[in-house]
Amino acid sequence: MSAASLPPWAIELKNPPPYKPKSSIPDPPGYPSSQPSNSKKDKKAAPKRDPPSPEEMDTLKLKKAWEVALAPIKSLPMTAIMMYMSGNSLQIFSIMMIVMAFKNPIMGILGTNQAFERFETETNKGKVLQVKLVYVVMQFVALALGVWKVNGMGLLPTTRSDWLAWEAQREPVEFAVPGL
């Protein structure tokens, strides 16, 4: 095909128009242009912040430690809804839910010191100990949710019939014999 027989849009695809520089619209505040500018306005330096004092750092670390301590309780409502919706029958989904309901709190309790070691300093050891205790209590609450689910499925031996193997057989007081 010759160039004369091609439609205009096809010709433009083969030979795109040259790049036009940016228009005179200024960049929005906070978005500097890609081209360096020599104006005094751009040369202003942001005021430097002072580094936080040790007391401020302890306060910030304690706030972050509380966030870590309360994280297990924040996921509890969703876990409870999922356990309720999975039903009480023995299925692969409910078994996986139970395994996770026991594994996560146990691993959390075992890893308590590692979870809080980055927040602990010499000046805030007592406060971080309180946070650790709250964390362990929250993990036990999550573990109790797993126990509730196992009980609902009938896997906990809580009735007398679950312990029949260890009960002594009763001796009958009298025997009845059918008469003919």
Disulfide bonds with the S-S distance in Angstrom:
none
